[in-house]
Amino acid sequence: MSQHIQPTRFTKVVETNSKKGRATFATTTIPGGTLIFSEEPILTMDATSETPHIDLLPSFAALSEELQELILDLTAIDPTSFRHLVWKEFEIRPRGSWWDINQKHGEHIKQVLAAFNTNAVGQHLGIHTAMLNHSCLPNAYAAFDEATGEMAVHATKEIKEGEEVCLSHLEGPDLFAPMNERRGLLVVQRGFTCLCDACMEAEQCESTQQESPREKLRAELRNLIDKYRRNEATLMKKFGKGGHGGLDPDFVTFLGEVAAGVVELVERLGLATIDNLDWYEYVIRWSLAMKNGERATEYGKKMVKVVYMSVGGESQMHGDIEQHASGAKSVAWRKIAKLRSKPSGDGRHSIMKTSELGPAEEDEVEQDGEKAESREQEENPNDGDYEDEDLEKL
């Protein structure tokens, strides 16, 4: 085994006899929320570049021969599946640039880009992270910590000694999809057929014309999400995005209960990560609309736990949310929402650098929240005293 993939404090990489190839296993029981390991990425894609794939090649060439061999040895997607993206980038480059790139990196172009597309998390490829197989029932979450410049992998639940450590390359709704759809997405996007426990169980049940319990829960989850989206769209169409005054309290309660049902199923499936925080926020939003601070606080605390399990208690994101969770005031949650939505440059796989907010920005967030809360009170002085005539009951 290469010196670059030696055992970490909690894990070791093993060559398996299965189609999965190399896999990472826990060498001791790992409590949920534990930082399993962190590492500097060996390749990072510049998402702001017009030619992000091509720009990876000089970085690859600058690596040591051992690291290059490790990358070339990674499981990789069929390069023909994304070549149209690369060809578009070559069209952007000045005339003659293709010749230069081909001369320098021609032997490895396809394999390097294919390996990156298959194994990267967000815009970053780390060697230890690349040794984590995908699972539709992941027990770990990987994110790029902008504060440290490292990939950080945390246990999202307790991982027993000898258990494989896996993350998910599917996001949000894609992870809730039926087995055949999940597999199809992974074949197209990552170049492999998923052999995780969830997919193998579903495949076995399908072959005997039975329904997998997990797939049944996923179907219930999709139905609830669809129900929420349809009814939220109805609300927005009738009332817009401002205020809740005049809404039927039964309708508001209904939306909150549907969102809470989504949270319950996500947690039962073991898929609660920061990718799904929106559903906790929806419960909080409708609870506050009904002046139910106790319920808002309950789900605020649930949010804190999810963040802790996904990115650890040492992350700034966890600190920001924990600081305001006990009160669950609307101004506090608006502040959190603004912090979470601050651009990080790497989508869902970045831990927010909220610590970099300056005093002026912090004041702005606080003032925005106070102004919004004041506006709601002025516009809806009797918020909570709803009229049945505004929206039919469902």
C-alpha positions in Angstrom: 0.0 0.0 0.0 1.3 3.5 -0.9 2.6 5.7 1.9 -0.1 8.2 0.9 -2.9 5.8 1.9 -1.6 4.4 5.2 -4.0 3.7 8.0 -5.5 6.8 9.8 -6.3 7.0 13.5 -9.7 5.3 12.9 -9.5 3.6 9.5 -7.5 1.4 7.1 -7.8 0.8 3.4 -8.2 -2.8 2.3 -8.0 -4.5 -1.1 -11.2 -6.5 -1.3 -12.1 -9.4 -3.5 -15.4 -7.9 -4.4 -16.2 -5.6 -7.4 -15.7 -2.6 -5.1 -12.0 -3.0 -5.2 -10.4 -1.0 -2.4 -12.5 -0.1 0.6 -12.0 1.8 3.9 -12.9 0.1 7.2 -13.2 1.3 10.8 -10.4 -0.1 13.0 -12.3 0.9 16.1 -15.8 2.1 16.9 -16.2 5.7 15.7 -18.9 7.8 17.5 -21.2 10.0 15.4 -19.8 13.5 14.8 -16.2 12.3 15.0 -13.7 13.8 12.6 -12.5 10.5 11.0 -9.7 12.2 9.0 -8.8 15.3 7.2 -6.5 15.8 4.3 -5.3 18.4 1.8 -6.7 17.8 -1.7 -4.2 16.7 -4.3 -6.3 18.2 -7.2 -8.8 21.0 -7.0 -11.0 22.2 -9.9 -11.5 25.9 -10.4 -15.2 26.2 -10.8 -14.9 29.8 -11.9 -12.6 28.9 -14.9 -14.0 28.6 -18.4 -11.9 25.5 -18.8 -11.9 23.8 -15.4 -11.2 20.2 -16.7 -8.2 21.3 -18.8 -6.8 23.4 -16.0 -6.5 20.2 -13.9 -3.8 18.8 -16.2 -0.9 21.1 -15.2 -1.7 20.4 -11.6 -1.6 16.7 -12.2 1.8 17.1 -14.0 3.2 18.9 -11.0 2.5 15.9 -8.6 5.0 13.3 -7.7 5.1 10.2 -9.8 3.6 8.1 -6.9 0.6 10.4 -6.6 0.2 10.4 -10.3 0.1 6.6 -10.3 -2.4 6.6 -7.5 -4.7 8.9 -9.5 -4.3 6.8 -12.7 -5.2 3.7 -10.7 -8.5 5.0 -9.3 -11.8 3.7 -10.5 -12.8 5.9 -13.3 -15.8 6.7 -15.4 -15.8 6.0 -19.2 -14.2 9.2 -20.6 -16.5 9.2 -23.6 -19.5 10.0 -21.2 -18.2 13.5 -20.5 -15.9 14.3 -23.5 -18.4 16.8 -24.8 -17.6 19.0 -21.8 -13.9 18.8 -22.5 -14.3 19.5 -26.2 -16.3 22.7 -25.3 -13.3 23.7 -23.2 -10.9 23.1 -26.0 -13.1 25.3 -28.3 -12.6 28.2 -25.8 -8.8 27.8 -25.7 -6.7 29.8 -28.2 -5.7 28.0 -31.4 -2.7 25.7 -30.8 -3.5 25.1 -27.1 -4.8 21.6 -27.8 -1.4 20.7 -29.3 0.5 22.0 -26.3 -1.7 20.2 -23.8 -1.6 17.0 -25.9 2.2 17.1 -26.0 2.5 17.6 -22.3 -0.3 15.4 -20.9 -1.7 13.5 -23.9 -0.9 10.1 -22.5 -3.0 10.6 -19.4 -5.6 13.2 -20.3 -8.6 10.9 -20.4 -7.7 8.8 -17.4 -6.9 11.8 -15.2 -10.2 13.6 -16.0 -12.2 10.4 -15.7 -10.7 9.6 -12.3 -11.4 13.1 -11.1 -15.0 13.0 -12.2 -15.6 9.6 -10.5 -13.9 10.3 -7.2 -13.9 14.0 -6.5 -16.1 15.4 -3.7 -17.3 18.8 -4.9 -14.4 20.4 -6.6 -11.7 18.5 -4.7 -9.9 15.1 -5.0 -8.2 13.7 -1.9 -6.5 10.4 -1.8 -8.0 9.1 1.5 -11.4 10.5 0.5 -11.2 8.7 -2.9 -10.8 5.4 -1.0 -14.3 5.8 0.5 -16.8 3.9 -1.5 -20.3 5.3 -2.3 -23.3 4.0 -0.4 -27.0 4.9 -0.7 -26.9 4.5 3.1 -23.8 6.5 4.0 -22.3 6.7 7.4 -19.9 9.5 6.7 -20.0 13.0 5.2 -17.1 14.8 3.4 -16.8 18.5 3.0 -14.1 21.0 2.1 -13.2 23.1 5.1 -12.3 26.5 3.7 -10.8 27.6 7.1 -8.2 24.9 7.0 -8.0 24.2 3.2 -8.6 20.5 3.9 -11.2 17.8 3.1 -12.9 16.9 6.4 -14.7 13.5 6.7 -17.0 13.1 9.7 -19.0 10.1 10.9 -22.8 10.9 10.6 -23.7 8.0 12.9 -21.8 5.5 15.1 -19.6 3.3 12.9 -18.8 -0.1 14.4 -15.3 -1.6 14.4 -14.9 -3.6 11.1 -17.7 -1.7 9.4 -17.0 -0.1 6.0 -16.9 3.7 6.0 -18.9 5.1 3.1 -20.1 8.5 1.8 -22.7 9.3 -0.8 -22.1 10.8 -4.2 -25.8 11.5 -4.6 -27.4 14.6 -3.3 -30.8 15.4 -1.8 -33.7 14.2 -4.0 -31.4 11.9 -6.0 -30.6 10.0 -2.8 -34.3 9.5 -2.2 -34.9 8.1 -5.7 -35.8 4.4 -6.4 -32.9 1.9 -6.6 -32.9 1.7 -10.5 -32.8 5.5 -10.8 -30.0 5.9 -8.2 -28.0 3.3 -10.0 -28.6 4.9 -13.4 -27.5 8.3 -12.1 -24.3 6.9 -10.7 -23.5 5.1 -13.9 -23.9 8.3 -15.9 -22.3 10.7 -13.4 -19.6 8.5 -11.8 -19.2 5.5 -14.0 -20.0 2.6 -11.6 -23.0 0.4 -10.6 -23.8 0.8 -7.0 -23.4 -2.4 -4.9 -24.2 -0.9 -1.5 -26.4 -2.8 1.0 -29.4 -0.7 0.2 -29.2 -1.4 -3.6 -28.4 -5.1 -3.2 -31.3 -5.5 -0.7 -33.7 -3.8 -3.2 -32.4 -5.9 -6.1 -32.9 -9.1 -4.1 -36.4 -8.1 -3.1 -37.2 -7.1 -6.7 -36.1 -10.5 -8.0 -38.6 -12.2 -5.6 -41.3 -9.6 -6.3 -41.1 -8.3 -2.8 -40.8 -4.7 -1.6 -37.6 -3.6 0.2 -38.5 -1.9 3.5 -36.0 0.8 2.8 -37.3 1.4 -0.7 -40.8 1.6 0.7 -39.7 4.3 3.1 -38.0 6.1 0.3 -41.3 6.0 -1.7 -43.2 7.4 1.3 -40.5 10.2 1.5 -40.9 11.1 -2.2 -44.6 11.3 -1.8 -44.4 13.6 1.2 -41.9 15.9 -0.5 -44.1 16.1 -3.6 -47.2 16.9 -1.4 -45.2 19.6 0.4 -43.9 21.2 -2.9 -47.4 21.2 -4.5 -49.1 22.8 -1.5 -46.3 25.3 -0.8 -46.6 26.3 -4.5 -50.3 26.9 -4.0 -49.6 29.1 -1.0 -46.9 31.1 -2.8 -49.1 31.6 -5.8 -52.0 33.0 -3.7 -50.0 35.0 -1.1 -46.4 35.6 -2.4 -43.4 35.3 -0.2 -44.2 38.0 2.3 -45.8 37.4 5.7 -48.3 34.7 6.8 -51.1 37.0 7.8 -54.6 35.9 6.7 -53.6 32.3 6.1 -55.8 29.4 7.3 -54.1 28.1 10.4 -55.1 24.6 9.5 -53.2 25.0 6.2 -50.1 26.4 7.9 -50.2 23.6 10.4 -50.6 21.1 7.6 -47.4 22.3 5.9 -45.5 22.1 9.1 -46.7 18.6 9.7 -45.8 17.5 6.2 -42.3 19.0 6.6 -41.9 17.3 10.0 -43.0 14.0 8.3 -40.2 14.4 5.8 -37.7 15.0 8.6 -38.9 11.9 10.4 -38.4 9.7 7.3 -35.0 11.2 6.5 -33.9 10.4 10.0 -35.4 6.9 10.0 -33.5 6.2 6.7 -30.3 7.5 8.4 -29.9 10.2 5.7 -29.9 13.3 7.9 -27.0 15.5 6.8 -26.6 19.2 6.2 -27.8 18.5 2.6 -31.3 18.2 4.1 -31.4 21.1 6.6 -34.0 22.9 4.5 -36.7 20.5 5.9 -35.8 21.3 9.5 -36.0 25.0 8.6 -39.5 24.5 7.0 -40.8 23.1 10.3 -39.3 26.0 12.2 -40.7 28.5 9.7 -44.3 27.2 10.0 -44.0 26.7 13.8 -43.0 30.4 14.2 -45.9 31.4 11.9 -48.2 29.7 14.4 -46.4 31.2 17.4 -45.2 27.7 18.4 -41.8 28.6 19.8 -41.5 25.3 21.6 -41.7 23.3 18.4 -39.4 25.7 16.6 -36.8 25.2 19.4 -37.2 21.4 19.2 -36.3 21.4 15.5 -33.6 24.0 16.0 -31.9 21.6 18.4 -32.4 18.8 15.8 -30.6 21.0 13.3 -27.7 21.5 15.6 -27.3 17.7 16.0 -27.4 17.2 12.2 -24.8 19.8 11.7 -22.6 18.3 14.4 -22.9 14.9 12.8 -22.1 16.2 9.3 -19.2 18.7 9.9 -18.4 18.3 13.6 -18.7 20.4 16.7 -15.4 22.3 15.8 -16.9 23.8 12.6 -17.9 27.4 12.5 -21.2 26.4 11.0 -22.0 24.3 14.0 -21.0 27.2 16.3 -23.2 29.7 14.5 -26.3 27.5 14.6 -25.8 26.3 18.2 -25.5 29.9 19.3 -29.0 30.7 18.3 -30.8 27.4 18.5 -32.0 27.6 22.1 -34.2 30.6 21.5 -35.4 29.8 17.9 -36.5 33.4 17.4 -37.4 34.3 13.9 -34.6 36.9 13.8 -32.1 34.3 14.9 -33.1 31.8 12.2 -33.0 34.6 9.5 -29.5 35.3 10.7 -28.6 31.6 10.3 -30.2 31.4 6.9 -28.1 34.3 5.7 -24.9 32.9 7.1 -25.6 29.5 5.5 -26.4 31.0 2.1 -23.2 33.1 2.0 -21.4 31.9 -1.2 -18.6 29.4 -0.5 -17.6 28.6 -4.0 -18.0 24.9 -3.7 -21.7 24.0 -3.4 -22.9 21.6 -0.7 -19.4 20.2 0.0 -18.0 23.3 1.7 -18.1 24.1 5.4 -19.2 27.8 5.6 -16.5 30.3 6.6 -18.9 32.3 8.6 -16.1 33.3 11.0 -14.9 35.6 8.2 -17.9 37.9 8.5 -16.7 41.3 9.6 -18.4 43.4 12.2 -20.2 45.4 9.5 -21.6 42.3 7.9 -22.7 40.9 11.3 -24.5 44.1 12.1 -26.1 44.0 8.7 -27.4 40.4 9.2 -28.8 41.4 12.7 -30.4 44.5 11.4 -31.9 42.7 8.4 -33.5 40.2 10.8 -34.8 42.9 13.1 -36.2 44.9 10.3 -37.9 41.8 8.8 -39.4 40.9 12.2 -40.6 44.4 12.7 -42.2 44.5 9.2 -44.1 41.3 9.9 -45.5 42.7 13.1 -46.6 45.9 11.4 -48.1 44.0 8.4 -49.7 41.3 10.4 -50.5 42.6 13.9 -52.8 39.6 14.5 -50.5 37.0 13.0 -51.8 33.7 14.2 -55.5 34.8 14.1 -56.3 33.4 10.7 -59.4 33.6 8.5 -60.7 30.4 7.0 -61.8 32.3 3.9 -58.3 32.9 2.5 -57.4 29.3 1.6 -59.5 26.1 1.4 -58.6 23.5 3.9 -57.0 20.3 2.5 
